[in-house]
Amino acid sequence: MCVTCLKDEDLDAIKELVNIGVGRAAAMLNEITCSHIILHVPILQVIRIDELDSIGGLPRNEGAATVKIDFRGFFTGTTALIFPPESAAALVMAITGETDGQPELDAIRTETLMEVGNIFINGVMGSIGNVLGQQITYLPPVYVEDTIANIARSARFDPDERVLLANTHFYVEDINVEGIIVMILEIGSLDILLGRIAAVRGG
């Protein structure tokens, strides 16, 4: 499918699907943090991998705390949960009760963020699979401290390949945490995803 062939209603259908998943995942995070989650409607774009560096709103800091999960099934891609360094530290402290500067914080930082990322991403992708009546298989979560652009370049994606980027911001009140959910969907899977959405709506 060419980039210019995507209609507004196609992007709206995918946005609605992602919104459902992010909303349910945010509810899970709300239970963990006991704080209200504010979501921003996802921005959906079809871009090339090498354009990720120029997309507004994505952390440029190489130290961004990122949990990513590759998935496959009726469509394939990568979903990542990204926290700027300050937000990552605040979230870990809120969940664990540790205070900044304690040596234990570094030891449990990765484990805590992996757990949060796993719950959140599985909530998003599981919701999409449930709505569409399709099974999605996940690879184990991976924690890295890097930009999403570098992560995409180091994965299986070709630099010239066009992907669907779903960029959703959410905020955790009371603890001043900002997170970003990014879904990179291989363009070869886009027809399948849209076809399944159309079939569910038509059925």
N, C-alpha and C positions, 0 to 999 in steps of 0.2 A: 504494500500500500504506500503510495507516495504521500509526502508530507502535506501537500496542498489538497489532497483528496479528502482529508479529514474534515468532516462537517462539524459545525458548532454543536449539533445535537449528539454527535458521537462523543465529543469531549464532555458534554454535560452528563451523558449516561455513565461514563467512567467516573466522573467527579462524584456523582451521587453514590456510586458503589463504594468508592474510597471513603467518602464521608461516613457511611454506615460503619465501615470497619474501624476507622479512626475513632469514631464516637464510642464504640464498644470497648476499644482498647483503652481509651482515656478513662472510662469508668473503672477498669481494672487498676489503672495507675492511681486513680482517686482513692480506691480502697487501701492501697499500700501507703500512700502519703497522707491520707486523711485531709486532703486539700482539694479545693475546687479546681477543675481543669478548664481552661478557656481555649477553644479551638478556633483557628482561622481557616476559612474555606480553602481547600487546596488549589494551588495554581497548577494547571496541567499544560504542558508544552511538549511538542515533538521537536527534538533537537538532535544534533550530533554529539557524540561523547566529547569531542574536543571543544564543544561550546560550554561545557559545565563550568569551566573557570570563570566565564563571564556572566553567569546567571546570578541575578541579585537575590540576596537573602540567604545564600548558602555560605557557611563559615569558610573563610579563606585560611584560617589558622591551622597549621599542620598538626597542632596538638588537640584538635577537636576529638572528643571521645565518641567513637562510632561503634555501634554494634550492627553487624550486617548478617543477613540470612539469605542465602541463595535458595530459590525454589524452582520446582519444575512440576509438570503435570500437563493440564490442557493448555497452559501457557507458561513461559519461563522468564526468569529475570532475577533481580536482586532488590530486596527491601532493606533499608538502613534507618536506624534511629541515631540521630546526631545531637550531641550536646556540646556547646562551647565549654571550654575548660572550667570557667567559673560556675556555670550551671551544673556541670557534672559533679563538682565538689559539693555544691549546696544540696543536690539531690541525695548524694551518698550520706551526707551528714543527717539529713532529714529522716532517711529510712533507718539508719543504723544507730543514731543517737550519738555518734562520735563527734568530737569537736575538731576544728581545723588545727592542724599541727601535731595531732597525735600520731605516733608511728603506725598505729593499727590502721589508720585511714588508708594509707597507701596499700597495705596488704589486702584489704577487703574491697578496694575501689573497683577493680576489674570484675570481681565476682558479683558485686552488687549491680553494677551497670549491665553486666551480661544477663542477670536475672530480669531486670527491668526491660531490657531490649527484647529478650526472648518472649516475655509475656505480651509486650506491646505489639511486636511484629506479628506474632502468632495470632493475636486478637484481630489485627487488620486482615491478614491473609486468610485466616480461618473464616472470618465473616464473609469475605468475598467468595470463598469456595462454597459456603453454605447457601448464600443467596443464589448462586448460579448452579447449585447442585453438582459441583465438581470436586474431586479430590485433588489436593495439592500436597506434594511431598517437599519437606524442608530438609536442607542440609544443616548440620550443627551450627549454632551461632558463632561468629568470630568477632573478637574485640580488637580494634585497632585505634591508634591515635593518628589520624590522617584526614585529609580533605576527601570529600566524596568524589571529586574529579580524579584524584590519584588512585582511589580505590577502584573506580570504574576502569581506569586505564590498566591497572594491574590485574584485572579479572579477564574473563573470556571475551569481553566486548571489543570489537574492532573499532579503532579511533574514528573511522568514517561512518560507522553504523549509526543509523538514526534510532533514537529510543524515545519512549514515553516517560516523561519526568513528572511525577506527582509530588509536589512540594507543599507539605502541610506544616504550619507552625502551631505549636500549642504552648500554653503557659500554665505553670503551677502556681496558683496564688499562695500567698503567705510565705513561700520560701524562695520567691524570685528565680524560678527556673524556666528557661526557655529550651524547647526541644524542637527538632525538625524531623519529620518522616519523609523519606525520599524513596520513591519506587522507580527503578530503572527497568523498563519492560522491553525486551528485544522486539524490534519492529516486526519481525516475522511472526510474532505471537499476537499482534494487534488485531488482525483480521479474525482470528479465532476468538479472542476476548469479545470483540464487538458482535460477532455472530452469536455467541452464547447469550449475551445480554439481550439481543433482539429476540432470540428464541424464548427466553424466560418471560420477557414482556409480552410477547405475542401469544404465549401459552396460557 
